[in-house]
Amino acid sequence: MSLTQKEMVEELKIQWKKLWQERVDDKVRAEGIAIDDYSKLFVERGTIIHATRDFKALSFREILEQYQIVDVDRFIPPSPYVGGLTKFIKTSIASQRSRKNTRASLYREAEKEKQQSKKGGRGWLHI
């Protein structure tokens, strides 16, 4: 991999972070709007970058693919739903912990016999 691609990806990451930090959140329409032109990210001023309904969100992966960067997966970690460290922890490590919990749940202390309540549970009679 050439250094120019690595430098380009670093520049794009800086622009990407700047885009998301400097957006304007329109709370009435529930969308995020770009403040400046980000020509490297193919985003113009006033472009909606985040919305709640029926919206295809911007993808850093697609931007890198438009620049024809080789091995995009090297720069972007996979989604936690597809795979990656989070999924590994959930499937491997968390399952081991659950085995310990099931074993502990099988052991129960002997239940103590309940004492008979005084006066049948009605309390003391005061005369």
C-alpha positions as CSV (number, residue, x, y, z in Angstrom):
1,M,0.0,0.0,0.0
2,S,1.4,3.4,-0.9
3,L,1.9,6.2,1.5
4,T,-0.2,8.6,-0.6
5,Q,-3.3,6.4,-0.1
6,K,-2.6,6.3,3.6
7,E,-2.2,10.1,3.8
8,M,-5.3,10.6,1.7
9,V,-7.4,8.4,4.0
10,E,-6.1,10.3,7.0
11,E,-7.1,13.6,5.4
12,L,-10.5,12.2,4.6
13,K,-10.9,11.0,8.2
14,I,-10.1,14.5,9.5
15,Q,-12.7,16.0,7.1
16,W,-15.2,13.3,8.1
17,K,-14.9,14.1,11.8
18,K,-15.1,17.8,11.1
19,L,-18.3,17.3,9.1
20,W,-20.0,15.5,11.9
21,Q,-18.8,17.9,14.6
22,E,-19.8,21.0,12.8
23,R,-23.2,20.0,11.6
24,V,-26.4,21.9,12.4
25,D,-29.1,19.8,14.1
26,D,-32.6,20.8,13.0
27,K,-34.7,19.5,15.8
28,V,-38.0,20.3,14.1
29,R,-37.3,18.2,11.1
30,A,-35.0,15.8,13.0
31,E,-32.1,16.0,10.6
32,G,-28.4,17.1,10.5
33,I,-27.3,19.6,7.9
34,A,-23.7,20.3,6.7
35,I,-22.5,23.8,7.4
36,D,-19.6,24.0,4.9
37,D,-18.6,22.5,1.6
38,Y,-16.6,19.3,2.0
39,S,-15.5,18.8,-1.6
40,K,-13.3,15.9,-0.7
41,L,-16.3,14.1,0.9
42,F,-18.6,15.1,-2.0
43,V,-20.8,17.0,0.4
44,E,-22.0,20.5,-0.3
45,R,-23.2,23.2,2.1
46,G,-26.8,22.5,3.2
47,T,-26.7,18.8,2.4
48,I,-28.7,16.7,4.8
49,I,-26.2,14.3,6.3
50,H,-28.4,12.6,8.9
51,A,-32.2,12.1,9.1
52,T,-34.5,9.9,11.0
53,R,-36.9,8.6,8.3
54,D,-36.4,7.2,4.7
55,F,-32.9,8.4,4.4
56,K,-29.7,6.8,3.1
57,A,-27.0,8.0,5.5
58,L,-23.5,9.0,4.3
59,S,-21.0,6.2,4.4
60,F,-17.3,6.7,4.8
61,R,-16.7,3.4,3.1
62,E,-18.5,4.6,-0.1
63,I,-16.4,7.7,-0.1
64,L,-13.2,5.7,0.0
65,E,-14.5,3.4,-2.7
66,Q,-15.1,6.5,-4.9
67,Y,-11.5,7.4,-4.5
68,Q,-10.6,3.8,-5.5
69,I,-8.6,3.1,-2.4
70,V,-7.3,-0.5,-2.2
71,D,-8.4,-2.6,0.7
72,V,-11.0,-0.3,2.3
73,D,-11.5,-2.8,5.1
74,R,-8.1,-2.1,6.4
75,F,-9.1,1.5,7.3
76,I,-12.6,1.0,8.5
77,P,-13.5,-1.6,11.1
78,P,-16.5,-3.8,10.3
79,S,-19.9,-3.0,11.7
80,P,-20.6,-4.7,15.1
81,Y,-23.6,-6.4,13.6
82,V,-21.5,-8.0,10.8
83,G,-18.5,-8.9,12.9
84,G,-15.5,-7.5,14.7
85,L,-14.4,-7.2,18.2
86,T,-17.8,-6.5,19.7
87,K,-19.4,-9.5,18.1
88,F,-16.4,-11.7,19.1
89,I,-16.9,-10.6,22.7
90,K,-20.7,-11.3,22.6
91,T,-20.3,-14.7,21.0
92,S,-17.2,-16.0,22.7
93,I,-16.5,-14.4,26.0
94,A,-20.1,-13.6,27.1
95,S,-21.1,-17.2,26.4
96,Q,-18.4,-18.4,28.8
97,R,-19.7,-16.1,31.5
98,S,-23.2,-17.4,31.0
99,R,-21.9,-20.9,31.6
100,K,-20.6,-19.8,35.0
101,N,-23.9,-18.2,35.8
102,T,-26.0,-21.2,35.0
103,R,-23.8,-23.4,37.2
104,A,-24.1,-20.9,40.1
105,S,-27.9,-20.7,39.5
106,L,-28.2,-24.5,40.0
107,Y,-26.8,-24.2,43.5
108,R,-29.5,-23.0,46.0
109,E,-29.2,-22.6,49.7
110,A,-31.5,-24.7,51.8
111,E,-34.7,-22.7,52.5
112,K,-35.3,-21.9,56.1
113,E,-38.5,-23.0,57.6
114,K,-40.8,-20.0,58.1
115,Q,-41.8,-19.3,61.7
116,Q,-45.5,-19.2,62.5
117,S,-46.6,-15.6,62.7
118,K,-47.9,-14.4,66.1
119,K,-51.7,-14.3,66.5
120,G,-52.2,-15.7,63.0
121,G,-50.7,-12.7,61.4
122,R,-53.2,-10.3,63.0
123,G,-50.6,-8.8,65.4
124,W,-50.9,-8.4,69.1
125,L,-54.2,-7.8,70.8
126,H,-54.1,-4.9,73.1
127,I,-56.9,-4.8,75.7
